[in-house]
C-alpha cells in the first residue's frame, strides 16, 4: 500500500511539473517564432530592391511627357502612359494591365476617388488615381515609398507642425517616404499617376478598411480584390515579386 501511494504521489508530482512546463514551452516557441519571423522580414527588406522593375525618375518623366503630348486630355494621358510602358518593358519582366476601362472606387483614409490598376505585384504598384469632384483625407502610414505624379489639377498636403501647405501642380511629383503620413487634398478634376515601391500587401488593409467599416460597398471591395489578386498572380507567374 505504501509503495502504491508513493508511486501515485510521484505521478502527481510529474503531472504537476509537466503542467507547469507546458506554458513555458509554449511561450519559448512563440518567442522563437517571432524572432525568426522578424529576422526573415528584416533580411527580405534588405534585398527587396532586386525585384523592382519600375523607376520613380522614369515614371516622372513619362508623366511629364504625357502632359506635354495630351494637354487637358486625361484619357489621352492615360493611354500615352500605358502605351509607353508596354513598349518600354517586356511582358516577361513585368505584367501591365492594359484595360484602361477597368476603374473601381477607392475609399481610404477618409478620401474618395477612383483608380485604374496598371500594375500590382508584391513589391510595386502603379495606378491612376483621381476624381473630377475633389477629395481630401489621410495618406496612410505605409511600408512603401509613394510617388504621386500629378497629371491634371493640383494636390495640397501638410504634416503636423507645418504652418504652410505644400502645393503640387500638374507635372510635379509628391514623394511620401515610407513610415510618414500627411493630410492631403486633391482639388476638383485632379488625377495622378501613383507609384509605390515596398511591401505592397501590407498597404492593402488601409485600402480596404473604409469599405468594411464605413461605406460597406462590398461590390467595390470584391472588384478591387479580384483585380489586385489577378495582377499580383500574373506577375508571380513570370517571376516578378
C-alpha positions, 0 to 999 in steps of 0.5 A, a space after each residue: 500500500 505504501 509503495 502504491 501511494 508513493 508511486 501515485 504521489 510521484 505521478 502527481 508530482 510529474 503531472 504537476 511539473 509537466 503542467 507547469 512546463 507546458 506554458 513555458 514551452 509554449 511561450 519559448 516557441 512563440 518567442 522563437 517564432 517571432 524572432 525568426 519571423 522578424 529576422 526573415 522580414 528584416 533580411 527580405 527588406 534588405 534585398 527587396 530592391 532586386 525585384 523592382 522593375 519600375 523607376 520613380 525618375 522614369 515614371 516622372 518623366 513619362 508623366 511629364 511627357 504625357 502632359 506635354 503630348 495630351 494637354 487637358 486630355 486625361 484619357 489621352 494621358 492615360 493611354 500615352 502612359 500605358 502605351 509607353 510602358 508596354 513598349 518600354 518593358 517586356 511582358 516577361 519582366 513585368 505584367 501591365 494591365 492594359 484595360 484602361 476601362 477597368 476603374 473601381 472606387 477607392 475609399 481610404 483614409 477618409 478620401 474618395 476617388 477612383 483608380 485604374 490598376 496598371 500594375 500590382 505585384 508584391 513589391 510595386 504598384 502603379 495606378 491612376 488615381 483621381 476624381 473630377 469632384 475633389 477629395 481630401 483625407 489621410 495618406 496612410 502610414 505605409 511600408 512603401 515609398 509613394 510617388 504621386 505624379 500629378 497629371 491634371 489639377 493640383 494636390 495640397 498636403 501638410 504634416 503636423 507642425 507645418 504652418 504652410 501647405 505644400 502645393 503640387 501642380 500638374 507635372 510635379 511629383 509628391 514623394 511620401 517616404 515610407 513610415 510618414 503620413 500627411 493630410 492631403 487634398 486633391 482639388 476638383 478634376 485632379 488625377 495622378 499617376 501613383 507609384 509605390 515601391 515596398 511591401 505592397 500587401 501590407 498597404 492593402 488593409 488601409 485600402 480596404 478598411 473604409 469599405 468594411 467599416 464605413 461605406 460597406 460597398 462590398 461590390 467595390 471591395 470584391 472588384 478591387 480584390 479580384 483585380 489586385 489578386 489577378 495582377 499580383 498572380 500574373 506577375 508571380 507567374 513570370 517571376 516578378 515579386 
